[in-house]
Amino acid sequence: MLPILANGTPDHDDMSIIGDDDVMPAGWKGHIILHRDRIAAGPADQVLTIEVRDLS
């Protein structure tokens, strides 16, 4: 996973989603913070923890 994230988050072509009180346009990636310097410094076999929060 680290080599994939080193180049940024992957693109996608999902459709737009319209909810009761929000809209997510097609291809929306959210607010992702990648520390590329930290990714590059870690070995490829290092355990990776991904923290995701749902603020809805």
C-alpha positions as CSV (number, residue, x, y, z in Angstrom):
1,M,0.0,0.0,0.0
2,L,2.8,2.4,0.8
3,P,4.2,2.5,-2.8
4,I,0.7,3.3,-4.1
5,L,0.2,6.1,-1.6
6,A,3.6,7.5,-2.3
7,N,2.2,8.8,-5.6
8,G,-0.9,10.3,-4.0
9,T,-4.4,8.8,-3.7
10,P,-5.6,6.8,-6.6
11,D,-8.1,8.4,-9.0
12,H,-11.6,7.0,-9.4
13,D,-14.6,7.6,-11.5
14,D,-17.4,7.1,-9.1
15,M,-20.8,8.7,-9.8
16,S,-22.1,11.7,-8.0
17,I,-23.9,11.0,-4.8
18,I,-26.8,13.2,-3.6
19,G,-28.0,12.7,0.0
20,D,-30.5,14.4,2.1
21,D,-28.2,17.2,3.2
22,D,-25.0,16.8,1.2
23,V,-23.7,16.2,-2.3
24,M,-20.4,14.4,-3.2
25,P,-19.4,15.0,-6.8
26,A,-18.0,12.3,-9.0
27,G,-14.3,11.6,-8.2
28,W,-14.4,13.3,-4.9
29,K,-11.5,12.2,-2.6
30,G,-12.4,13.9,0.6
31,H,-9.9,15.7,2.8
32,I,-6.9,13.4,2.8
33,I,-3.6,14.3,4.4
34,L,-0.7,12.3,3.1
35,H,2.8,12.8,4.6
36,R,4.8,11.8,1.6
37,D,8.1,12.3,3.3
38,R,7.1,9.9,6.0
39,I,5.8,7.4,3.5
40,A,9.1,7.6,1.6
41,A,11.1,7.1,4.8
42,G,9.3,3.9,5.8
43,P,10.3,0.4,4.7
44,A,7.8,-1.2,2.2
45,D,7.0,-4.0,4.6
46,Q,6.1,-1.7,7.5
47,V,2.7,-2.1,9.1
48,L,0.4,0.7,7.9
49,T,-2.5,2.0,10.0
50,I,-5.2,4.0,8.1
51,E,-7.5,6.1,10.3
52,V,-10.8,7.1,8.9
53,R,-13.4,9.3,10.6
54,D,-17.0,9.7,9.6
55,L,-18.1,13.2,10.6
56,S,-21.6,12.9,9.3
